[in-house]
Amino acid sequence: MKKFIDIIIKLGSVDRRYIFVLVGLSVLIPLIYPLEIPIRPTQQSQDVFNAIDALPPNSKVLVSFEYGPSTKPEIHPMSMALLRQLFGKGFKVYATALWPDGIFMSNDAFAIMETEFPLEYGVDYVNLGFKPGNEAVVKGIASDIRTLYTTDARLNQISNIPMMEGINDVSDFDFVFSLSAGYPGTKEWVQYACDPHNIPMSTGCTSIQVTEVLPYVANGQVKGILAGMPGAAEYEKLINHPGKATGRMAAQSFAHLVIVAFIIFGNITYFVQRKREQKK
């Protein structure tokens, strides 16, 4: 028993540099060699999946990219999972960006999708690009897209793009999805476009933004919500395609386990040493 206690004391008194190394390895290894951990989708993530899965064939879906490099680790994995579901079902995808950096995020996402699906630009998807104006852009899409956008992100004339035939305002879309890291984003889509025109929509956002969006979800104005990195990992699970979010959740989970283990050993060491000192 004494030897066991001595071992516990040594573990609890280990040099902090070893702790840093172990925590670093617990993060690095799952990122380099992705480990599949049990992921149970929440009802909110399931609602997003169900809403999109229930859309009729050849549906037209508007996807708005409202995030940049600083929130890419949280939102980009869910955008990839979303696009995989949309293209996998043969839907037409129309992209726009309310943030300047959103155009770079959308270009990166579509470049990867083109390696996974036989996509033709202008037939399977179109990228309308970024327009300044915040909620004014949302109002413009809601009322008259062709006045707002005369060319797409590739400087093609809108009138020459096959997918744009019959697309005049937000009512011509079957669904809207907001990939949002803040303002302008999900709330503006609800208030100025989807709710007034009765167009179903959903969203994926950063964890810190979830509380702002949940009232719209509870009211039925937004069909579910993908909440930060966990929401992205859950959606990868729902589409049966583990990606970066799944690996990052594994890294986070193992790092937490290592930290908790050292906290436990540290507390045990403290109480055992104090008891020994009291006996002396």
N, C-alpha and C positions, 0 to 999 in steps of 0.2 A: 504494500500500500504506500509505503514511504517513497519507493522508487517511482511509482506512478505519479504521486504528488510532485516529486522533483521534476519529472518530465513536463507536467502541466505548467509548473512555474517557469521552466526554461522556454517553453513555447510562448507563454505570456510575456516574457521579458526579452524576446528576440529583438535584435537590432532593427531599428525602423527602416534601414536601407533594404533589408531583406523583404520587409512588408511592401515597400514601394515596388520592388522587382516582381513579387508575386501578384500584386494587383495589376501591374503592367502586363504581365504574361496572361492573366485571366481575361484581359480585354483584347490583347493582340491575337492570341491563338484562335478564338472563335471568329475573328475578322478575316484571318488568313485562311483558316480551314473551317468554313461555315458548319456549325453544329445545329441540328434540328432539335428544338426544344418544344415541349407540348404548348400549343397555343390554342386557346379557346376563344373564338370570336364573341364579342359582346353583341347584345341585341341591336345596338346602334349601327355597328358595322354590318350585321346581317341585314338590317333594313335597307342600307345602301345597296348591297348586292342584290337583294330581292327586287328593289325598285327598277334597277337597270336590267336585270335578267327578265323582267316581265314586259319589257318594251317589245313592240311588234317588229317583225323583220324589216330591214332597210331603214330603221329609225335614224333620224338626224339628231345628233347630240352636239351641243355647244359646250366646249371645255374652255374655261377661262383660267389662265396662268397668272396668279397674283402673289408671286413669291420670288425670292432672289437667292443668291449664294448663301447668305447667312442662315436661311431656313431650309435650304436644300436637303440636308440630311433627314429632316422630318417629313417634308412634303413630296420630294422627288420620288421616293419609293412608292408612295401611294399613287402618284400620277402614272408611273410605269405600270402598276398593277391595274389601274383603271383602264388605260389604253389597251392593255392586253385583253381585258374583258370585252371592250367595245369592238376592237378589230376582230377578235375571235368570233364574235356574233355577226360580223359583217355589217356593222353600223357605219354610217357616214359621220366623220368627226370634223367639226369646225372649231378651230382654235383661235382664241383672242388673248390679249394681254392687257391688263389694267396697270401693270407695273412695268417700267422700262426693262428691268432684268427678266421679266417674264418671257420675252421673245427668245432669250438665250436658253431658258429652261425648256421651252416648247421645242425649239430646234434640236436640242440634245435628246429629248424624249423621242421625237419622231425619227431621228437618225438611228436610234437603237431599234425602234419598232420596224424600220425598213429592213433590218437584218433578220427579223423574226417572221415577218409577214410579207406576202407579195403585194406590196402597196404601190399604187400609182397616184402621184400628186395630181390634185384637181378632180380625181375620180373617187378615191377612197378617203382622202383627207385634204383639207386646205388650211393654211395658216394665215389669218388676217393680220397678225402682228399687233404691235403696240400703238395705241392712240392716247395722247395726253388728254386729261379732262376729268379723271376720276368718275364720279357718279354721272357726269354729263355724257360720258361714253356709254354707260349702261342705258341711260335714257335714249341715246341715239340708236343703239341696237334694238331697243324695245319699240321704237317708232319707225325708223327708216335706216336700214343698214347700208343701202346703196348710196345714200347721201353722205354717210359717215365714212364708208370705205369705198374708194374708187379703184384702188389697187390692193393687192395682198402683200404679204411680207416679202415676196419675191419680185415685186413690182409688176406682176401680171395684172392686166385689166380684169376687174371683177366680172364684167360682161362676157369675157372670153373663157371663164372657168366653168366647166360642165356642172360641177356640184352646186354652183351658185344659182342655177336656174330655178326660179320659183322661190328663192330666199329673199324676202324683203324686210322682215322684222322678226322679233323674237317669237311671235306666234307660229312661225313656220318651222320651229324646232320642236322635237318631241320631248327633249329633256335638256336641262342645263346643269353643268357641274362646275362648281367653284373650288379651285385649288388655292386656298387663301391663307395668307400670313398676316392679315390685318386690313387696314384701310388703304384704298377701296377694296372691297371683297364681298364676302358672303352676304352681309347685311344689306349692302347696296343692291345686289341682285334680287334679294327678296323684296325690298321696298319699292324699287323703281322698274322692275321688269317682270319677274316671275309671278309674284302675288297679284299685281294688277291685271296680268294677262292670263292668269290661271295656267301657267306652265310648270310642270313638276320639276323640282331641282333637288340636288343634294350637294354635299360639301365635304372636303377634307381640309383640315386646318391644323395649326400648331396647338400643342397642348394648352398653352396659356390663353388661347382664344376660345376654347371650348365653352366656357361659362357664358360668353357673350352670345353664342349661337344656339345654345340649348333651348332657350325660350321659344325660338322659331321651330325647333325640332318638336318640342312638346306640343306646339300649336298646330302641327301638321303642315306648316309652310315649307319645311325642309325635310326631305325623306332620309332620316338617319344622318349620321356624321362619322367620319373617320378622324379619330382624335390622336393627332401626333404620331410618334413612332409606334406605339402599341397598335393604333388603328391601322397603320400601314402594314404591319406584320400580320394583323388579323385578316386584312384583305388579301394579302399574298396567300394566306392559308385558304381563304374562301375560293380563290381562283385556282388553287392547287399549283402554285408556282412560287416556291420560296425564293426570296430575293435578298437585297441588302438589308431591309428592315428586319427580317427574321434573324440574320446574322448579327445585327447590331443589338437586337433584344437579347440574344444569347450572350453576347459580350457583357452587356449591362447586368444580366442576371448572375453570371459567374463572378463578376467583380463585386457585386453586392454580397454574394455568399462568402467570398474571401474576407471582405471587410467585417461582416457580422461574426465570422469565426474568430478573427483576431480580437474583436471587442469582447466576445465571450471569454476567451483565454485571458485577456487582460484583466477582466473583472475577477475571474477565479484566482488569478495570481495575486491580485491585491488583497482579497479576503484571506487567502491562505497565509500570505506573508504577515498580515496584520495579526492573525491568530497566533502564529509562531512567536511574534514579538511580545504579545500579551503574556504568553506562557513563560517567557524569559523574565 
